[in-house]
Amino acid sequence: MDNNSKVVASFKTFFFEIGELSYFTSRFFVEVVKRPFEWKEFLRQCYNMGNRSLLLVSVTGFIIGLVFTLQSRPTLEEFGAVSWMPSMVSISIIREIGPIITALICAGRIGSGIGAELGSMRVTEQIDAMEVSGTNPYKYLVVTRILATTFMLPILVFFGDAIAIYGSAIVENIKGNVSFLLYFNQVFDSLKFSDIIPTTIKTLFFGFAIGLVGCYKGYNCKKGTAGVGLAANSAVVYTSMLLFIIDFIAVFITNIFYG
């Protein structure tokens, strides 16, 4: 196969994948409004995703707050602007650093788990058995997981942001002898609704993308054990790329509305 044929085949595969993912997404919006709704499975997925990711998000957020403050403090000291540290750290973490880092962590932790779980169910023909028995596997397996990631990611982001700001406050308390009360007063004084609302909306899309791509890759997994690993790996890769695209679009739209 020459180079031109390889390029054409790559484009065909890409557009075929886009079409399949679009159909998968449209099916979700159709199934999500149909009754009955799997409340127990939805709550179970919310608990599993939130509880199992909480420690990882907390540790990562704490380290981000420590490192970001330690790296930024010397530069601000050169310009005599150390007093701006609480405002700079809180706005940076809440607007951008916290959401995207937490989303990438969840893409690796949750997205790969969904891809591997549904992929193994597809390989072992459990999904086919559900279809034969009259159960709607898409509604039970896919809809509940996508909704769970959509609703749980903003909660994880808020928690990770709070831990990151607390880590930054510890550094300022040790390095600059700044009390926690003064630090958090400056943090809340610098924050506005225009910082929080766009971030919250963005994290909803992040969570939707993580659940959607993970479920798509796992649900359409190829036969064989190698397909399960490929589904988990590609779920992380595709989700990470999609998160950066969503983030760019969200920042672009936010700058248009808020200047």
Secondary structure, 3 states (H helix, E strand, C coil): CCHHHHHHHHHHHHHHHHHHHHHHHHHHHHHCCCCCCCHHHHHHHHHHHHHHHHHHHHHHHHHHHHHHHHHHHHHHHHCCCHHHHHHHHHHHHHHHHHHHHHHHHHHHHHHHHHHHHHHHHHHCCHHHHHHHCCCCHHHHHHHHHHHHHHHHHHHHHHHHHHHHHHHHHHHHHHHCCCCHHHHHHHHHHHCCHHHHHHHHHHHHHHHHHHHHHHHHHHHCCCCCHHHHHHHHHHHHHHHHHHHHHHHHHHHHHHHHHHC
